[in-house]
Amino acid sequence: MSAKISLLRELLMEYSLVIVDLNGKILYSSREDGIKPVVEAVVVAGGLIDNNIVADRIIGKAAALIIANRRPQLVFGTVMSKGAVNLLRDLGISYSFEKLVEVIKGKTKSICPFEEFVKDINDPKEALIKIVTRYFPHLREKACEFIGSGL
């Protein structure tokens, strides 16, 4: 496992988000920061996550909820919040991190707006529906196809 973690650390120096297969082959990547690439990965390229590894520089509860709509083999974060750890553990999803923090903070040093938005949500589909509807309406159609119901 430590060889995979080393590879993920290296990849996250170049990318903010990567999905790799169990052999370390990059299946999907993004250099864009924030939760948007996570939402896009789940909604647009979601099948690539199933049984593979998702690595992101920052995994808070919001990102963990979105990722949990798929079945990754492992979720790795350079930084991971306690909320993300608790959620992933409760859902039976393996995880690893380099640094554990109480909460993810935004640019203003207060709690990240997405973390605040999902603080009382523990259902991955509910989180995906609410986040896409509020913040990423251009992904509604793809999200509906994925979820199988209307948003």
N, C-alpha and C positions, 0 to 999 in steps of 0.2 A: 504494500500500500504506500510506503514512503516514496517509492519511485514515482508513483502516480501523482502524489502530492507535490513532489519536486517539479514534475512536468507542469502541473497546474499553476504553481507559483511562477514558473518561467513564462507560461502563456499569458498570465495576467499582467505581466510587465508590458506586453504589447497590446492586449485586448482588455476591455472592461468586462466582457462576458464571452465565455466559450462553452460549447457543448462538444464533448469528445467521446468517442467510443471507448470501449474497455481496453483497446490497444493504443490509445492516445491519439488517434486520428481525429483531426478537427472536422466536425460535421457542420458547425455553425459558429459564427463569431460576430462580435460587434465592438467597435471602439467608442460607441456613444455611452455617455454616463447616464445614471439615473435608472428609473424603473422601466422606462419605455422599451429598451431592448429586451427586457425580461418578458414583458407583456407580448411584444411582437414575436418572440421566440416561441412562447406557449401557443399563441393563437394562430400564427402563420406557419411555423415550422415545428409544431408541437410533437409530432411523431418521432422526431429526431431525439427528443429528450427521453423517451421511454427506454428503460434499461441501459441508459448511458449516464454520463457524468456532466453535471452542470456546475460551472465555476464562475463566480462573479467576485469582483473586488469587494462589494458590500452586499451582504444578505441580511436584510431586516425582516421583520414579520410580514410586511407587505409582499416582498419578493418571495419569501418562503410560501406564502399562501398561493401566489400565482403559480409558482413552480409545482406546487403540490397538486395542481390540476392534472399533472402527468405523473408518471411513475419512474423517476430517475433512480439509477443505482446508487448515486451519491450526489449530495449537494455540498460544494466546497466554497467557503468564503474567506477572503483574506481577513475581513472583519465580519463578524456575525453577532447579531443581537441575542440577548437571552430569550426574547419573544420568539425569534426564529428557531432557536434550539428547542425550546419547549414544544412548539408546534410540530416541527419535523419529528422529534422524538415521539410525540403523541400519535402521529400518523404512521409511524413505523418506517420513516425514510432515513436512511443513513446520511450522516453529515460529518463534516470536519471543518475546522477553522484555524486561523493563526492567532486571531485576537478576538476575545469575547468582550462585548460591551453591554451595558445595561440597555441602552436604546440607541438607535441610529439618529444622528443629529443632522439637520439641514445646514445650508450655507450660513444661516443666521445664528447657528449654534444652539438653537432650540430644537425640539423634537421634529424630525422629518415630517412634512405634511402627510406623506403616505402612511407613515407609522401611526400618526394621529388618526387618520381616516379609518384604519382597520383595527384600532385598539380593541374594539368590542366584537370583532368578527373572528370566528374560528373555522368557518366553512370555506374551503378553497373556491368552490363555484360561486358562492355569494360574493366573495371578495373580487373575483374576476368580473362578474357582472357589474358590480358597483364601480369598480375602477375603470373598466372600459366605458361604461355609460357616462361617467362624470368627466374623465380625463382624456379618453382616446376614442371618441365617437366614430372616427374613421375606421376603426377596427370592429365595429358592431356586427357587420355582416359576417365576417370571418369568425367572430366569437360565437355568434348564433349557430353557425354551422358546427363549430366544435362542441358547444354545449348541447345542441339539439333542441333548443327552445328559444323563444323570442326574448329579446332584452327590452 
